[in-house]
């Protein structure tokens, strides 16, 4: 693969912030230095709690470009264009870095392999080194359009692996805005330039932030199962589906019971207790939730004060309500179909509005919506697992019983599980998400052999899995701390911080 960099440069000696070097002494047992280390880590992440600090404006970036791709305090500047395919033009000196080449991977949280999940530590390290990124680099992420989901998803990946807002930024307005400055003087056709590789590792970052940024399948499953999510946002955690809620669940009289995303997986519905986003308060029937509503015409983000009124939830047809809590540390999880298009919504909630515990459900509906033991054999069967209220009461619906893994028909009070098909792909009833899905409509578009919808990622389903659904988070935390890695004291080059692991020699 060709390598690009902002400007030819001599090898920059690998280093981490000097204040973090005290971790060596701290690991040897000095309490006072442990306190210094904690203070140093707090300083490294100090900007992360400041709303808006993840953005860099075009004018500031241009000043760094003009200074030889250096910040005033000496950081090397690497600009990543994550558009996807090699773009026709990039910010001057930007490195084309397609998201799926560098920052995603097919992985499993224990039950089944899902595509385009967060990159593992090994892949992230390889990417950082190939892109010339080390501990004294400011990474600026952009793409051809400000609405490109990849920008915010790649930023999320850096944050997941422990980068602070001091060292990774999103270009406000992306290429859309910077291309208007000086008649496009800071845009160019991608030019091949040699990149000096580094030996940097995510293990060299001062602390791991994995659980803070990524909601695992296990976390979401437990939240739905144990009633932690509430539709009105009053639960201990808030789960927000951000994809278009244009599919309607109706009762026998044609009344709309709810709106859900029209997903082509094993079933449609809404994860139990989820708060359906209804972004545009000026349109009482449009539930497309386009992230473009967060931006001004020039491509730059609106202010927090302008965005906040947009953040409403679906209550009923033509009815919306506010739901974001006053507590900025409340756990908030966003999801979409694949964990990609939800990234701008997550970015707005965490980085613009300042909710410091907002995460992305990485597997999203691609994972949740494929975990169903049963499917509908007869297309005449049309069931939902919520009755509705008032005029919207369903004429017939299913009562799910996760204790016995059966469905009971409301009208007849009989178990109808035997009349449903049984999936030949997914058989692990312990993780059958359909039992914890509201407004459930079992799909009919499955093969006669029970294979879940075409394009499903469940060919590697583990029907014997009995873990906690947090496999990726656990593996990545172990990687960050060097657990199971005996090379270089569990670290890959440079000073040892490793999320608290002790360096060799103590």
Secondary structure, 3 states (H helix, E strand, C coil): CCCCCCCCCCCCCCCCCHHHHHHHHHHCCCHHHHHHHHHHHHHHCHHHHCCCCCEECHHHHHHHHHCCCECCCCCEEEEEECCCCCCCCEECCCEECCHHHHCEEEEECCCCEEEEEECCHHHHHHHHHHCCCCCCEEEEEECCCCCCHHHHHHHHHHHHCCCCCCCEEEECCHHHHHCCHHHHCCEECCCCCCCCCCCCCHHHCCCCCHHHHEECHHHHHHHHHCCCCCCCCCCCEEEEECCCCCEEEECCCCCEEEEEECCCCCEEEEECCCCCECCCCCCCCCCCCCHHHHECCCCCECCHHHHHCCCEEEEECCEEEECCCCCCCCEEEEECCCCCCCHHHHHHHHHHCCCCCEEEECCHHHHHCCCCCEECCCCCCCCCCCCCCHHHCCCCCEEEECCCCEEEECCCCEECHHHCEECCCCCCHHHCHHHHEEEEEECCCCCCCCCCCCCCCHHHCCCCCCCCCCHHHHHHHHHHHCCCCCHHHHCCCCCCCHHHCCCCCC
